[in-house]
Amino acid sequence: MNKNKGLDHDEKLLFEVGDINRTGVDLDDPENLTHMLGDSFCDSEIGLAGLSEPETVRHYVRLSRKNYSIDAGLYPLGSCTMKHNPRLNEKMARLEGFSQIHPLQPISSCQGALELIDLISVWLKELTGMAAVTMTPKAGAQGELCGMMAIKQALSDKGESHRKIVLVPDSAHGTNPATAAFLGFEVRTIKSNNMGLIDFDDFKENINENFAGVMITNPNTCGLFESDIVRISDLTHKSGGYLYCDGANFNAVVGKLKPGDLGIDAMHINLHKTFSTPHGGGGPGSGPVVFSKRLEKFCPTPLVRNYKGEYSLIENLNDKELVNSFGRLNVFHGQMGMFVRAMSYMLSHGADGLRQVSEDAVLNANYLRVSLSNHLTPAFEGYCMHEILFSDDFLKETGVETLDFAKAMIDEGYHPMTIYFPLVVHGALLVEPTETESKQSLDHFILTLRDLVDRLKGDSDSFKAAPVFTPIRRLDETQAARKPILRWKEEPLVAV
Amino acid sequence: MRYLPLTNEDRAEMRDVIGISNINQLFANVPETVSLDPNFNIPTHKTEMEVERVLSKIADKNINSNKVPFFLGAGAYKHHIPATVDHMIQRSEFLTSYTPYQPEISQGTLQYLFEFQTQVSLITGMDVSNASMYDGSTSTAEAVSMAKRITKRNKVILSPTLHPQYAEVINTLISSDEDYVDYEFSEKFDISSLISKIDEGVSCVVIQNPDFFGSCHSLDQLAEYIHSKGALLIVVINEVISLGMMKSPGSMGADIVACEGQSLGNPLNFGGPFIGLMSTKNKYVRQLPGRIVGETNDVNGEKGFVLTLATREQHIRREKATSNICTNSGLCSLAFTIHLCLLGEKGFKKLSKLNHEAAIKFYKKFDDMEGFEVKNKSFFNEFTVALPIDASTFVEKMAKRGVLAGVPVSRLSNQGDNFSNLLLVASSEINSDSDREDFIKLAKEICYE
């Protein structure tokens, strides 16, 4: 049966359209030499479906059209910084001198690669006002792990491994407590106050002789700058702990202030957020970590060194520069392809452009806040930073829930904002427009949301039914988890 | 600035709407002791053309593998990638979308990940796979963590022929006081000595195949012994192309498989971004880390896909999650799955064979090379050669004369002298007869000049 709907084609699974006899690659014929695999040789059928080139192109083009993307529209996911991804970055990352080099080439043959790593390191240190940086973490979560491992190592170095308690605000990303717990720290949650900020008194009360440190996102996930951050860092240091900063929201302050001035000890930077490397449907990311002087020597391997324009790579854990290193986070030297893209972005903006980035990001968010505050319910009073958090108060007694509201936005042509996060606000809706939206785009978004809110009374059914203009309607996630089908399998033949 | 749509008139108008006269009023929460708009010692903005010039100049300082005979491997392999792959992954809808948390407008990503999971399960011979990890090394470390969770034991045995940097990653990440990781890097893979280490305290045994030195191993008997002690077998694959003609880990009894998937669809990129594969048996699926896509139905009964089993993950479980991982290698897994779709069963097996034969042809060249000795009895597309001179010196000299010759084992072993003359050389479909002849001719000159 034809299930196509105009431009939206029903596209079967690769394993349903392809088969094991088709291929889209012409290769030379092997010479059938006697193999040298010992007793590991195997020639049995694997079951891989193949397609010719035109069929392959059609399969993936059709699939692509079932995706929303930043290139197609506003993508207001809070704390995700879905900004425009310049195509120049893609072009630069594909220069053969970057993309076609091996991580273990002789050092003399990859001086440019090391120079690029050194260059981006210098920029990140300058932009954050921090003493050191490691480029190796592969994503934000691994950056967090990296920062917390340095803290763990520093504590152990001082003979203070008994310090096991890590404080994490209730508004934090889930990766924060997961990271601390993975490292054997004991996670204690600290409360937010009614302003959406860390409750300083609660923070203070939780400090004791086993205090290892605190993980703070700043600006936090309520879209607010932690105004007590300097008091918190002072008290943290006075109490023998370390301050880890989750840099997911760096876009709000890049080029505007130096996080190092806030007294932080480590912070990861998501190159795929602040510095526009594409999100790619969920990766690859890149999460370099900047360190204070106090943590510098605990950096993971490898390190790039620049001696009068000659670059070297310190990668051997026995090297004297690495004696205090906590070790190695992954094979090779980090996400080179992402470094090039981020560097291309940073060079394009320069110091002046990056300052404009954060100012426009914050301006856009506040413009939305003011323009929507009579329709949605801002969770907290006052100005926000680069993102604005709403609670679901405006949905009260409508029968519509945050999820329904989000799904209705899809029918209006928008990707929903982040929903149900942070956990400190009931039915949270977290909106981050980024600086790459025009005023016209924001105005259209505002009108759409106001219209939706006006429709809440009397038309709740349409919210419950949404989305309807999508390739597929609401999916049964409970069924997916209860009876997991995680791969294609040939249907058993039905006996006639 | 070309990436910023707001004009100064827009900004003024918006400030009026907000009710501020100066943008810094929005930064009022920043403590007074912290300066706004400090001096940044970096240049100002550049045009597109200027950026291209700066970066091209840096890129040109590297010897790029497209231009010279090339024989490096050790966990990163050079293969020809069909043009379709890079074209498709640059479709806006793939490149600039987020994690598919809103399934109704993310079926493109979700469906290709479901197909990817099927492909990974098939080539590794396992029941299920996740939607990818950062790279082979973190995939391996996550596999070890997973084995610890399943067996509730803390001893980990690493094969002596596991990639040394993979072992370093495991040592770094599996480092609590209760953990014990057994690893002594050596070119000797000896099943009986491995068996002697396995007792009831062991959670898993980690075997790379083909191993770091290129040798291939049949693991059926070892798997049986490991299981008899209640431990798990983790098989690590650095070169996934090998799975086109070698016994799959699943068929030999592996419990968890961790691979570097870069060889399919992804260029060398100086080591990243790469793509970790991870697959396991059905019974362990709820212990898998990372994102997983599952099939379900919508309200009309139509088939669709969603991220599933999220109760394992950090955004739901927080400190009780199976892992802190959040990202996968989305776009790299797309490149992987498109390349494998183009190859299909026939192409994958043929490519595998071409790689093996390229290595056999290279191997034969060493037959009459005095002072050079190939150490392997078996190999897929990579083997180890003992050189008459120090391997690090050798590769530097070869590079200066236009051949990227291989990876000195001592660069990775961290114990220089023991391995100083060992060189790992990889071959693939990209290598021509003249590449091999260039290598041999130059190698003789360099070692005996």
Interface residues (C-beta under 8 A of the other chain):
Chain A: K3 E11 L13 L14 F15 G18 D19 I20 N21 R22 T23 G24 V25 L27 D28 D29 P30 E31 L33 H35 M36 L37 G38 D39 S40 F41 C42 D43 E45 I46 G47 L48 A49 G50 L51 E53 T56 V57 H59 Y60 V61 L63 S64 R65 K66 N67 Y68 S69 I70 D71 A72 Y75 L77 C80 M82 H84 N85 P86 L88 E90 K91 M92 R94 L95 E96 G97 F98 S99 Q100 I101 H102 P103 L104 Q105 P106 I107 S108 S109 C110 Q111 G112 A113 E115 L116 L119 W123 E126 L127 G129 K138 A139 G140 A141 Q142 E144 L145 M149 H173 G174 T175 P177 A178 T179 A180 A181 F182 G184 V187 L224 F225 E226 S227 I229 V230 V253 G255 K256 L257 K258 D261 L262 S276 P278 H279 G280 G281 G282 G283 P284 G285 S286 P300 T301 E315 N316 L317 N318 F326 G327 R328 L329 N330 V331 F332 H333 G334 Q335 M336 G337 M338 V340 M343 S344 M346 L347 S348 H349 G350 A351 D352 G353 L354 R355 Q356 V357 E359 D360 V362 L363 N364 N366 Y367 R369 V370 S371 Y383 M385 A406 K407 I410 H415 P416 F421 E435 T436 E437 S438 K439 S441 P467 T470 P471 I472 R473 R474 L475 D476 E477 Q479 A480 A481 P484 I485 L486 R487 W488
Chain B: M1 R2 Y3 L4 P5 L6 D10 R11 E13 M14 R15 V17 I18 G19 I23 Q25 L26 F27 A28 N29 V30 P31 T33 V34 S35 L36 D37 P38 F40 N41 I42 P43 T44 H45 K46 E48 E50 V51 E52 V54 L55 S56 I58 A59 D60 K61 N62 I63 N64 S65 N66 K67 F70 L72 A74 G75 A76 K78 P82 T84 D86 M88 I89 Q90 R91 S92 E93 F94 L95 T96 S97 Y98 T99 P100 Q102 P103 E104 I105 S106 Q107 G108 T109 Q111 Y112 F114 E115 Q117 T118 Q119 S121 L122 I123 D127 V128 S129 A131 S132 Y134 D135 G136 S137 T138 H163 Q165 Y166 E168 V169 N171 T172 L173 S175 S176 D177 N209 P210 C216 H217 S218 L243 G244 M245 M246 K247 S248 S251 E260 P267 L268 N269 F270 G271 G272 P273 F274 I275 V285 R291 I292 V293 G294 E295 T296 N297 D298 V299 N300 E302 G304 F305 V306 T308 L309 A310 T311 E313 Q314 H315 I316 R317 R318 E319 K320 A321 S323 N324 I325 C326 T327 N328 S329 G330 L331 C332 L334 T337 I338 L340 C341 L342 L343 G344 E345 K346 G347 F348 K349 K350 L351 K353 L354 H356 E357 A359 I360 K361 Y363 K377 S378 F379 F380 V395 E396 A399 K400 L404 V407 R411 L412 N414 E429
